[in-house]
């Protein structure tokens, strides 16, 4: 009788153990295991194909595993996928400057909105803007292929290609040093329309420079200005064109002609 009672107790313990695995606890264990597996997979994918991004008014320099360097401009993002036969970087938003380490066996390819820019050892800038991709070559050579299937072009230093979803690639001479000056922490303008210079300065600052009269934007400006220092830029432009700078609510810097002086005796 004692042996039978012990056997029954062992059976109850087994049933409790079996119930524990069959009930909600098993679901919880499986859920935790699934989350852990998913997290491990995500971490592995991040190591294999890492992504790098910047926020507004933030810049970053990333050194890739092959020794290439990517300068990320403000509000930009790239995703890296290196394989045995190719080094591929996708620019999903914004602008990036690439200093490519030479490796003839693994071409370096940048993809942006369907355009492909292929280089072996070179320095070039890629910017997505207003539905187009602008490629500016500083050093070396790059081959630019559009998504439309139009004829590819090969750029020489100080040339720029404008690639759109449809139509041929448009090329033109460019001042590559000016285009890429943001990588040095300074902005360079050479006979740049004031409206364009202001738009560029505003990319790097939480203080917005605005013109009281859009007609002022046609004036041209040349010079060097520190990235992110909108106030110094506004004061410099004001001194150059005899304008006044007004601090407005919200941090805006308003550039406007000085108020007309009252006539004597008025």
Secondary structure by P-SEA (a helix, b strand, c coil): caaaaaaaaaaaaaaaaaaaaacaaaaaaaaaaaaaaaaaaaaaaaaabbbbbccccccccccccccbbbbbccbbbbbbbbcccbbbbbccbbbbbbbccccccbbbbbbcccbbbbbccccbbbbbcccbbbbbbccbbbbbbcccccbbbbbcccbbbbbcccccbbbbbccccccccccccbbbbccccaaaaaaaaaccccbbbbbcccccccccccccccccaaaaaaaaaaaaabbbbbbcccbbbbbbcccccccccc
